Amino acid sequence: MLGGGCEVRGSNDCHQARETQICRLGWLLLMMWLCMIIYMTKEMWCGSIPMETPREEKQSTQRSSTKYNNHRVIEV
């Protein structure tokens, strides 16, 4: 038979074994999917990408422009 050589007598055992295989495959695929998602977003989790809100970005931009303006030489 195509089902892995299960006999008619042990059909219930065959179905149980097949259910176990399908369940394990499902868990394996889920774990692989999670690992892939975590790998692709690792920079966000490890903190190498700054996570600033738009308000913080605006304030940091204003601070940097203020620093530049303070160091400019004004000629009269």
DAGI-V275046 format. One line per field, one symbol per residue. phi: phi as a letter, one per 30 degrees, with the letter a starting at -180 (. if undefined). psi: psi as a letter, one per 40 degrees, with the letter a starting at -180 (. if undefined). burial: # if it has 9 or more other ideal C-beta (glycine too) atoms within 8 Angstrom, else .. A space follows every 50 residues. Layout:
phi = ???
psi = ???
burial = ???
//
This chain:
phi = .ddjiddddcddddddddddddddddddddddddddddddcdddddjdcd ccdeddddddddddddddddcdcccc
psi = iefefhiddfddddddddddddddddddddddddddddddeddddeeehh giidddddddddddddddddeihhh.
burial = .....#....#..#..##...................#............ ......#..#................
//
